Amino acid sequence: MVDDQMARETYLHYRRLLDDSWMGVAICWTVLVPHDGSRLSLTEIGERVSETGHHKVYETDTFEHEAALMHLSDGAPWAMLVDPSDRHVALFENNGYWGVHPPVLSRLSMGGRAYSAYWNVNAHNSVGFAVDGEMVLSFDAMYAEEAVGLPGWERWPQVQAVLPYFDWRRGESWRAAALTAIELATGVRLSEEWVGEAPSFLTG
């Protein structure tokens, strides 16, 4: 059961974030929650993302928005900030989409649940949810109502709870709604502070 007030407050956080930040233009935000709460190593995360095992790890002391991300990832097929905590893994891409790619999201979800939302400057987007290595649900956030009744729809109740917030025709923000559904499902919040403090960086 999703608390309506909490959902609304979370949604308003993301509306403010995306209205006031470069993140409203193009990002991919992915969160993995292991079932047993175990902490994944950076090597394991990199292998799940890349599959081939070809990845590099950087420790970041500071991160100045997209400039550093674009600089460090120059020439790499994918790049992301990563924060592996004791209860979850959060991954952030500036103008990337690797995390929401079904093979990658499925691998990330091994032994847990993984959620991701992506959009670019042209509003191309995807929202996905995977469990134990299997894609459960994937849909276009601009037309979230078309996901109702799809196989896996009932397994992401937080999306059901915030479905009205996806309605851009009525002035709502489908981008904020997608991030809200992820936070409500994982307890992990995306913020400017998180981006500035994420401790590690992966590239392919």
Stockholm file with secondary structure:
# STOCKHOLM 1.0

chainA/1-204         MVDDQMARETYLHYRRLLDDSWMGVAICWTVLVPHDGSRLSLTEIGERVSETGHHKVYETDTFEHEAALMHLSDGAPWAMLVDPSDRHVALFENNGYWGVHPPVLSRLSMGGRAYSAYWNVNAHNSVGFAVDGEMVLSFDAMYAEEAVGLPGWERWPQVQAVLPYFDWRRGESWRAAALTAIELATGVRLSEEWVGEAPSFLTG
#=GR chainA/1-204 SS CCCHHHHHHHHHHHHHHHHHSGGGTSEEEEEEEETTCCCCCHHHHHHHHHSSCCCEEEECSCCCHHHHHHHHTTTCSCEEEEEECSSCEEEEEESCCGGGSHHHHHHHTTTEEEEEEEECTTCCEEEEEEETTEEEEEECGGGGGGGTTSTTGGGCHHHHHTGGGGCGGGTCCHHHHHHHHHHHHHCCCCCHHHHHHCCEEEEC
#=GC SS_cons         CCCHHHHHHHHHHHHHHHHHSGGGTSEEEEEEEETTCCCCCHHHHHHHHHSSCCCEEEECSCCCHHHHHHHHTTTCSCEEEEEECSSCEEEEEESCCGGGSHHHHHHHTTTEEEEEEEECTTCCEEEEEEETTEEEEEECGGGGGGGTTSTTGGGCHHHHHTGGGGCGGGTCCHHHHHHHHHHHHHCCCCCHHHHHHCCEEEEC
//
